[in-house]
Amino acid sequence: MKQVKTKPSSKIKAGSRRKKSEAHIPYAKPALRSEAFARALIDAKTCLNSSETLEELFNEAAKKAVAVARDPFKEYWPYLQTMLRLVRAHHRGEYGQVPHDALLWVVAALNYLIDPFDLIPDKTPFLGFVDDATVIEFVADRTRQTLDDFMTWETSGGC
């Protein structure tokens, strides 16, 4: 007797399923897989172990934020500003409710921002800060609750 072959109920190919799921992985963005971002994470650990280094990072990142165009950062520009204020308040001992992991990510994002030789060098016309904005967006999404809690603390008078 001849056996009848049945077709799978799903016509979606395995390769297309993988591509769709990879599109939602934030690390799929080149800036987040770059050596520059890995370096920024390593440097962030060093910064958190040295009050002086953290202060230097804040100062450099604040200067850079004043100098860069806001356009690449779009709606994440306020979160970049919040990251700066959070690091300053933490460094001064004014705000201590930030989880260590969230602070590590924020400091890494600021390290990436000040690195002129990251994935796309900052001097590259029109594109120089696109990768920086991608990292800020990723870190803001990853630490959103921490950043929102900090903004609530700020608006309540820092109590």
C-alpha positions in Angstrom: 0.0 0.0 0.0 1.2 3.4 -0.9 1.9 5.9 1.9 0.5 9.4 1.6 2.9 12.2 2.5 1.4 15.0 4.4 2.5 18.6 4.2 3.4 20.4 7.4 0.6 22.6 8.6 2.8 25.7 8.7 4.1 27.0 5.4 6.6 29.3 7.1 10.1 28.3 6.3 12.5 27.9 9.2 14.9 30.5 7.8 12.2 33.1 7.6 11.1 32.4 11.2 14.7 33.0 12.3 15.0 36.2 10.4 11.9 37.6 11.9 12.9 36.8 15.5 16.4 38.2 14.9 14.9 41.5 13.8 13.7 41.9 17.4 17.0 41.2 19.1 18.5 44.6 20.1 22.0 43.2 19.9 21.5 42.6 16.2 22.3 46.3 15.6 25.9 46.6 14.5 26.8 49.3 17.1 25.8 47.0 19.9 27.9 44.2 18.5 31.0 46.4 17.9 34.3 46.3 19.6 33.7 49.9 20.6 30.6 49.0 22.6 32.4 46.1 24.2 35.1 48.5 25.2 32.5 51.0 26.5 31.1 48.3 28.8 34.6 47.3 30.1 35.4 51.0 30.7 32.1 51.4 32.5 33.2 48.9 35.1 36.4 50.8 35.6 34.5 54.1 35.9 32.2 52.7 38.6 35.2 51.7 40.7 36.7 55.2 40.6 34.9 58.3 41.7 37.5 60.5 39.8 37.1 58.5 36.6 33.3 58.7 36.8 33.5 62.5 37.3 35.8 62.8 34.2 33.3 60.7 32.2 30.4 62.9 33.2 32.3 66.1 32.3 33.4 64.8 28.9 29.9 63.4 28.1 28.2 66.6 29.2 30.5 68.6 26.9 29.9 66.2 24.0 26.1 66.3 24.5 26.2 70.1 24.2 28.2 69.8 20.9 26.3 67.1 19.1 23.2 67.6 16.9 20.0 66.4 18.5 18.5 65.0 15.3 20.0 61.5 15.3 18.8 61.0 18.9 15.2 61.9 18.1 12.9 61.2 21.0 15.8 59.7 23.1 17.5 63.1 23.5 15.7 63.7 26.9 16.8 60.3 28.0 20.4 61.2 27.2 20.0 64.3 29.3 18.5 62.2 32.1 21.4 59.7 32.0 23.8 62.6 32.5 21.9 64.0 35.5 21.6 60.5 36.9 25.3 59.9 36.8 26.0 63.4 38.3 23.5 62.8 41.1 24.9 59.4 41.8 28.5 60.6 41.8 27.6 63.4 44.2 25.9 60.9 46.5 22.5 62.6 46.1 20.8 59.6 44.5 21.6 56.1 45.5 18.5 54.1 44.4 20.0 53.2 41.0 20.5 49.5 40.5 24.2 48.6 39.8 23.4 47.0 36.4 21.3 50.0 35.2 24.1 52.3 36.2 26.6 50.1 34.4 24.6 50.3 31.2 24.1 54.1 31.5 27.9 54.6 32.1 28.6 52.4 29.1 26.3 54.5 26.9 28.1 57.6 28.0 31.5 56.0 27.3 30.3 55.1 23.8 29.1 58.6 23.3 32.5 60.2 24.1 34.5 57.7 22.0 35.3 59.5 18.8 36.5 56.3 17.1 33.4 54.1 17.8 31.7 52.1 15.0 31.1 55.2 12.9 33.7 57.8 13.7 32.1 61.0 15.0 33.7 63.1 12.2 31.9 61.2 9.5 29.4 63.7 8.0 25.7 63.0 8.6 26.3 59.6 10.1 28.9 60.2 12.8 26.3 60.1 15.6 23.9 57.6 14.3 25.6 54.7 16.1 25.8 56.8 19.3 22.1 57.4 19.1 21.5 53.7 18.5 23.4 52.9 21.7 21.6 55.6 23.7 18.2 54.3 22.4 19.1 50.7 23.4 20.3 51.7 26.9 17.3 54.0 27.5 15.0 51.2 26.6 16.9 48.7 28.8 17.0 51.1 31.8 13.7 52.9 31.2 12.3 52.2 34.6 15.4 53.4 36.4 15.5 56.6 34.3 11.8 57.2 35.0 12.2 56.5 38.7 15.1 59.0 38.7 13.0 61.7 36.9 10.2 61.1 39.5 12.7 61.6 42.3 14.0 64.8 40.7 10.5 66.3 40.3 9.6 65.4 43.8 12.4 67.6 45.1 15.0 64.9 45.4 13.5 63.5 48.6 
